[in-house]
Amino acid sequence: SKEVVYKNSLNIKNNLSSIISKLSNSKQFTNYLKENSIADDIINNFDFNSIEIINNADTYSDMTVLNFMRDIVSHFRVASLLSKESAKTRLNSADGMSVIEFMYPIFQGYDYYNLFRNKSVKLQLGGSDQWGNMISGIELINKMQNIEGNKNSLKEDLVMNTTFPLITTKSGKKLG
């Protein structure tokens, strides 16, 4: 129900706020980013207090399926989506892959594009298992920028992704 989704989104927002608060005081986190040359100019100028948590439901609430298909999905190619490691793994599994799973890179790509366009987000962080989905975002941003007449030629127009190792259980299974 909508009430359950709303309650869950509030819980997620509270959990993320707690994590962000802890990261903002973590020398280990910022040192990790610096040691791995992750966007030094972003890190040096980053204000953890400026973080805004956005609910994806707000992004899609005014969008019709037809508009999403025409304006966003049309920029993706099936061969590219199938070439992603996550798709290959799921297709070859006993359970196969649902249409929702197949479209997940499109949704995540649009989320990144929407944050770039409306909030000037230029760095996406994620778990190492999300790399293919994250690349979809950069590809969509580049395609949409070219359509809108921007060629991503300026440093301030560049977008980036970085991944972190997954948090796993003792047996090596992904946590969460």
C-alpha positions in Angstrom: 0.0 0.0 0.0 1.0 3.6 -0.4 1.1 4.0 3.4 3.6 1.1 3.8 5.8 2.6 1.0 5.7 6.0 2.6 6.6 4.6 6.1 9.4 2.6 4.5 10.7 5.6 2.7 10.8 7.6 6.0 12.7 4.8 7.7 15.2 4.7 4.8 15.6 8.5 5.0 16.3 8.3 8.7 18.8 5.5 8.3 20.6 7.4 5.5 20.6 10.6 7.5 22.3 8.7 10.3 24.9 7.2 7.9 25.6 10.5 6.3 26.1 12.1 9.7 28.6 9.5 10.6 30.4 9.8 7.3 30.7 13.5 7.6 32.9 13.0 10.7 34.8 10.0 9.3 38.4 10.7 8.3 38.7 7.1 7.2 35.9 7.7 4.5 37.4 10.9 3.1 40.9 9.4 3.2 39.6 6.4 1.2 38.2 8.7 -1.4 41.4 10.7 -1.6 43.7 7.6 -1.7 41.7 6.3 -4.6 41.7 9.7 -6.5 38.0 10.0 -6.4 37.1 13.5 -7.6 39.4 15.5 -5.3 37.7 18.8 -6.3 34.4 17.4 -5.2 35.6 16.0 -1.9 37.6 19.1 -1.0 34.5 21.3 -1.6 31.9 18.8 -0.3 29.4 20.0 2.4 27.8 17.0 4.1 25.1 19.3 5.4 24.0 20.0 1.8 22.9 16.4 1.3 19.3 16.1 0.3 17.5 12.7 0.3 15.0 12.4 -2.5 12.3 9.8 -2.9 12.2 8.2 -6.3 8.4 8.1 -6.1 8.4 11.9 -6.4 10.4 11.6 -9.6 8.0 9.3 -11.3 4.7 10.4 -9.8 3.8 12.8 -12.6 5.3 10.8 -15.5 3.1 8.5 -17.6 4.3 5.2 -18.8 4.0 6.4 -22.4 6.1 9.4 -21.7 8.7 7.3 -19.9 8.9 4.9 -22.8 9.1 7.6 -25.4 11.4 10.1 -23.6 13.7 7.7 -21.7 13.5 4.0 -22.6 13.9 4.8 -26.3 17.5 5.9 -25.6 18.6 2.4 -24.5 19.4 -0.5 -26.7 18.6 -4.1 -25.8 22.0 -5.4 -26.9 23.7 -3.0 -24.5 21.4 -4.0 -21.6 22.0 -7.7 -22.3 25.8 -7.2 -22.4 25.9 -6.1 -18.8 27.3 -8.7 -16.4 24.2 -8.6 -14.1 21.9 -9.4 -17.0 24.1 -12.3 -18.2 24.2 -13.7 -14.7 20.4 -13.5 -14.1 19.6 -14.8 -17.6 21.7 -17.9 -17.0 20.3 -18.5 -13.5 17.6 -21.1 -12.7 15.1 -18.3 -12.0 15.9 -16.3 -15.1 15.2 -12.6 -15.3 12.0 -10.6 -14.9 11.1 -7.6 -17.0 11.5 -5.4 -13.9 15.0 -6.7 -13.4 15.8 -6.1 -17.0 14.6 -2.5 -16.9 16.3 -1.7 -13.6 19.4 -0.1 -15.3 17.0 2.2 -17.2 15.3 3.3 -14.0 18.6 3.8 -12.2 20.0 5.6 -15.2 17.0 7.9 -15.3 17.3 8.6 -11.6 20.9 9.7 -12.1 20.0 11.8 -15.1 17.1 13.5 -13.2 19.4 14.3 -10.3 22.1 15.7 -12.6 19.5 17.8 -14.5 17.6 19.1 -11.5 20.1 19.0 -8.6 23.5 19.2 -10.4 24.5 15.8 -9.0 27.8 14.8 -10.7 29.0 11.9 -8.7 27.1 8.6 -8.1 28.3 6.3 -5.4 27.3 2.6 -5.3 28.1 -0.9 -4.4 30.4 -2.8 -6.8 27.4 -4.9 -8.0 25.8 -1.7 -9.3 28.4 -0.8 -11.8 26.4 -1.7 -15.0 23.4 0.2 -13.7 25.5 3.2 -12.9 27.0 3.2 -16.3 23.5 3.4 -17.7 23.1 6.7 -15.9 26.3 8.2 -17.5 25.2 7.0 -20.9 21.8 8.5 -20.6 23.2 11.8 -19.3 25.5 12.0 -22.2 22.8 11.2 -24.7 20.3 13.7 -23.2 23.0 16.4 -23.0 23.8 15.9 -26.7 20.1 16.2 -27.5 19.8 19.3 -25.4 22.8 20.8 -27.2 25.4 20.3 -24.4 28.4 18.2 -25.4 29.9 17.6 -21.9 33.1 19.3 -23.0 33.5 21.4 -19.9 34.9 19.9 -16.7 31.9 21.1 -14.8 29.6 19.1 -17.1 31.4 15.8 -16.5 29.7 13.1 -14.4 31.3 10.2 -12.6 30.6 7.0 -10.8 32.6 5.2 -8.2 31.9 1.9 -6.5 32.7 0.5 -3.1 33.2 -3.2 -2.2 29.9 -4.8 -1.1 29.3 -5.4 2.6 29.0 -9.2 2.9 28.3 -11.8 5.5 31.0 -14.1 6.8 30.0 -16.6 4.1 30.5 -13.9 1.4 26.8 -13.4 0.7 25.7 -9.8 -0.1 24.2 -8.1 3.0 20.8 -6.6 2.4 
